[in-house]
Amino acid sequence: MRKFKMRAFIVAVLVLACACTFLLAACDDNEATPAGKGVTRPENVYTDNLDVTRSENLVAGATVTASSSADEAANLTDGDVSTVWTASDTENVYVEIAFDEPTRINTIVLRENGNYISGFRFLAKDADGWREFYRQDRMERYRYCTFDAETVSAIRIAIDGVNEGKAISLSEIEIYNVAPKSYEDEFRVFAYYNSGDFLAPALSDEDLAQQLDVVTDVIMFLFVYWDENGDLVFQEDPDDPDATEPTLLVRAMDKIRELGGEDVRICLDLYPVDITKAGLPENKDKLVSNIAQFVREYDIDGVDFDWEYPANPEQWYAYGDMMTKLKNEIAPDGKYVSVALSNFNVRFSDEHIDAIDFVQIMGYDRFDVDGNNSSFRSGAYMPMRYFVNLGFSPSQLIAGMPAYGRPDSETAGSIWTNYYYDNGNVFADKDMTVPYTYWDNAQWITYGDSTMKVYVTGGALAADKTAYAIEQGFAGVMVFRNLIDYPMSDERSVIKAIGDTIAERIA
């Protein structure tokens, strides 16, 4: 075991950035999904499974009207996605649903006939007129929307934007009051915590302690790597540069344990120092032995692998085989094996899939038509379906979401911002006058002498993704990274939205 110098650290970060860039164009809804077992399954095999909300659809018997094409409005609640309602214009467009009596609701599922709507709102009717209680951007072909429970006699779904030259068209609206769900196992919240966060944290210890009331597993990222010889390589500790042990990691783990208590698990993230000399398959037995010894010595709860990515089927098999061997080695001690993957070209055998406890689905850097790197569809719905199609059980899958922002400008594609960019001086409009809120998934920042639009995971979107993961029986959610999120005292915090949703949706 040896120390990892800062030059290698920089190279590793650049490798990760390049890998992410390589993946940007890899998400195409129309392509068949390549499975890890040597077969190709159509991408919509599991559509019905992951589109089902297991509660009573409350639209039955409700009266549906619309701003235009009124004779088609009933198509929206007939349970048939092949029948549609299409507005005759694009201004002041809405659908209204009136109930026979006041009805309690907390979830609406929308299915667009196309991918063109760019803004929508929910409004409830009360004595003072229509009152907005939910707002988002893209709807697309499936959108799971959650909110604090409302008791309503009627609701209005207002469509505020659509791509130029495109029609506004919906195929189905479903309305639910979803009851809290019982989980046989704990619903996990993973959060990545890297060496840079530890050395120059954006949040205070008090803020981190509040996050750790929600986070169940902290993944220690950029602290330890492996080399081509199967040895572990440590990030150098600037306070102890001559140390031969992982002093930086130990100090960071001590801090997590001090602030989070015994309930917070520590997971060690690992990936190759050099992806061209990964040490697999020739030295995987030595690597497995070194990892197993290390996690026992330092009382680590699990190991997460983040090799982005094996270059060919042989490397994928060696990767899966290495994880399987490690699982057999550390599972008797109650420790788990996790792997971070994007929904792209994954190749694992049945045996490998069975050996993996958790997949940290990297539901980000998968840009949609607007440039959003983690919309509901590109960052949750499609990645979840991809891994279920491969043969993973929902109980193995962790829905990942970013706490960082990416710009939509191609010339600024290498810029990664976060919620603390420019001291939090961010806005929801180009003129920098409208505050960025819980409902927004884009923010405008000052960059150099100009302004730039940056897409983020807003609080409402994080809540929707979390509730959807719970609905589908997934093992949990993941945030990359927790220390670039807003403090828990701010309603725009991703982790706060996750925690609030868990409290509401899990019994």
C-alpha angles and dihedrals in degrees: 000000000000142000124273111229123220093252090060089046091057092047091051092052091049090050090054091049091051091049091053091049090051090057099051096097096038099093112088116156092202097058124093114253114248107225125215095234098068095268134099119228125190110258093239099056092109097034094114093049095052095039096058123105107198098217136083113288102230097200091084106113094007121128116245124200133164142199090253141357087042094175090064096049093091088064088073094068103032095097092241116114091193092069115073146186117222122190117231092223141015101236126088091356120172146150121216127203118193122194126211090236137006107296131195114227137171105165136050124184117202127193116194121204092229135354103271110100110105102182139020141166140197119223130187123211117232137153092289095049130256117357123192116230104162137029134178142153121232120036102176125164096318128019125172108201124190133184143155109297115274128193105215141170092198138003133201124211105204121197110211104174144019134176113274113272094012129115125237107241133163130187103192145004122198125186125196146171097214114203121218111278126229115232120203089203128033117279101239128220111197121191128184116230117186137197091254090054089054095048097043108014120192091204129057123244088255091055091047091050089054091051090051089060085070102029114082099181128032114202111209104220129192094009101101135023138173128237135210091273094058093252125135117245122202131214107247116254108229089205092053108023094165095054117122093199129070094267095156092054093046093051091049093048091049089054093050092049092047094051099035102037128213094314094069114086123214118224122187116221118212137182137153122288087218118021090204090059102035097156092239135160097357097055103027094112091055090046092051091051092049093049094047091050091048097051091048093048094050098035095241117173101213147353125236121196122208108178106157095218149343107220102217143010092271091057092045090053092048089049093051092043091052092051091047092052091048092049090054089048100049105025093084086061091055094254125138139219120225133178131197112223139166122217093262133106097329113175117190131143124234089260092053093048091051091051095054114090098190137013112206097212107212095217094178141084086045098122120209128206091285096047095257106151095207114023120162093265101038095036103039119002099049098038092050092052091047094058095042087053090055090059102263118140117237086239088068097049129095117192107223126206132178128246088195132079131233125199122237092223114106090210090057097042093124093057116103114188130183139201091274095054111132090005091296092302094146133137140192096235138055092242088060094233106105114076119241107246145187090272099053126096095184133054134187118229136182110250116179107311096337142058123250135196114232125188118221140167103263122207094258092050091049089051091050093050092048094048090047091051089051092047091054094046097247119167094243148290135281135211125206103225125358099193094061092056124100116266115273089249089068118080089219091068114121093208092049090053090050093049094047091049093050090051091052100039105038121066 
